[in-house]
Amino acid sequence: GRAEMAGQELRDRDARELAAAKLPPTDEKALLRGQLSKQRDQIILKSKAATAGWDAAASSDEKVDVEAKMAYKKGQADERALHKNDMIELNAALEKKENRITELLLNVAEMQAKQQELKLSEEQMKAK
């Protein structure tokens, strides 16, 4: 990007200045400019490595977030399924109990009707 273009501009400028100055390669100024150019290249490489490290860390964090969300959703779905089964079982048990209560109430009503019939037949027998 821009950093690479700026680095290239600096290298080109250094090369032009060295050529214009016509310094021998052993001259101290030429050596210092060469060293400066190498240090710039090292800084650029280190910044690229740091950027790659940050990108990797961000990617890793994102993966962890995605995995955590997926695990949460899976756990939530599992719990819902478990509770759904529990509710189905509870509803079936309640329905069974309600049927049994209804059956018992019908038995009580039948017994009361028989008791009434017996009372009536006893009263009719007494009346005769």
C-alpha positions in Angstrom: 0.0 0.0 0.0 1.1 3.5 0.8 3.9 2.4 3.1 5.4 0.2 0.4 5.2 3.2 -2.1 6.8 5.5 0.5 9.6 3.0 1.2 10.3 2.6 -2.6 10.4 6.4 -2.9 12.9 6.6 -0.1 15.1 3.9 -1.7 14.9 5.6 -5.1 15.8 9.0 -3.6 18.7 7.5 -1.7 19.9 5.8 -4.9 19.6 9.2 -6.8 21.4 11.1 -4.1 24.3 8.5 -4.1 24.5 8.7 -7.8 24.4 12.5 -7.9 27.0 12.8 -5.1 29.2 10.3 -6.9 30.6 9.0 -3.6 32.7 5.9 -3.7 31.0 2.9 -2.0 33.5 3.0 0.8 32.7 6.7 1.7 31.2 7.1 5.2 28.2 9.0 3.9 27.5 6.3 1.3 27.9 3.5 4.0 25.5 5.3 6.3 22.9 5.8 3.6 23.2 2.1 2.7 22.8 1.2 6.4 19.8 3.6 6.6 18.2 1.9 3.6 18.7 -1.6 5.2 17.2 -0.4 8.5 14.2 1.0 6.6 13.7 -2.4 4.9 14.0 -4.1 8.3 11.4 -1.8 9.8 9.0 -2.5 6.9 9.5 -6.2 7.3 8.9 -6.0 11.0 5.8 -4.0 10.5 4.5 -6.5 8.0 5.2 -9.3 10.5 3.5 -7.4 13.3 0.5 -6.8 11.0 0.4 -10.4 10.1 0.5 -11.3 13.8 -2.3 -8.9 14.7 -4.3 -10.3 11.8 -3.8 -13.8 13.0 -4.8 -12.9 16.5 -7.9 -11.1 15.3 -8.8 -14.1 13.2 -8.3 -16.4 16.1 -10.4 -14.2 18.4 -13.1 -14.2 15.8 -13.0 -18.0 15.5 -13.3 -18.3 19.3 -16.3 -16.0 19.3 -17.9 -17.9 16.5 -17.3 -21.3 18.3 -18.6 -19.9 21.6 -21.8 -18.7 19.9 -22.2 -22.0 18.2 -21.7 -23.9 21.4 -24.2 -21.6 23.2 -26.8 -22.2 20.5 -26.2 -25.9 20.5 -26.6 -26.0 24.3 -29.7 -23.9 24.1 -31.2 -26.2 21.4 -30.3 -29.3 23.5 -31.9 -27.8 26.6 -35.0 -26.9 24.7 -35.3 -30.4 23.3 -34.8 -31.9 26.7 -37.5 -29.5 28.2 -39.8 -30.2 25.4 -39.6 -34.0 26.1 -40.1 -33.3 29.8 -43.2 -31.2 29.0 -44.6 -33.9 26.7 -44.1 -36.5 29.5 -45.7 -34.2 32.1 -48.6 -33.5 29.9 -49.1 -37.2 29.2 -49.0 -37.9 33.0 -51.5 -35.1 33.7 -53.8 -36.4 31.0 -53.6 -39.9 32.5 -54.4 -38.6 36.0 -57.3 -36.5 34.6 -58.7 -39.6 32.9 -58.4 -41.6 36.2 -60.1 -38.8 38.1 -62.9 -38.7 35.6 -63.2 -42.5 35.9 -63.4 -42.3 39.7 -66.0 -39.5 39.5 -68.1 -41.7 37.2 -67.8 -44.6 39.6 -68.8 -42.4 42.5 -71.8 -41.1 40.5 -72.8 -44.7 39.6 -72.5 -45.7 43.3 -74.6 -42.8 44.4 -77.3 -43.7 41.7 -77.3 -47.3 43.0 -77.6 -46.1 46.5 -80.6 -43.9 45.5 -82.2 -46.9 43.7 -81.7 -49.0 46.8 -83.3 -46.4 49.0 -86.2 -46.1 46.6 -86.7 -49.8 46.5 -86.5 -50.1 50.3 -89.1 -47.3 50.7 -91.3 -49.0 48.1 -91.0 -52.3 50.0 -91.9 -50.6 53.3 -94.9 -49.0 51.7 -96.3 -52.3 50.6 
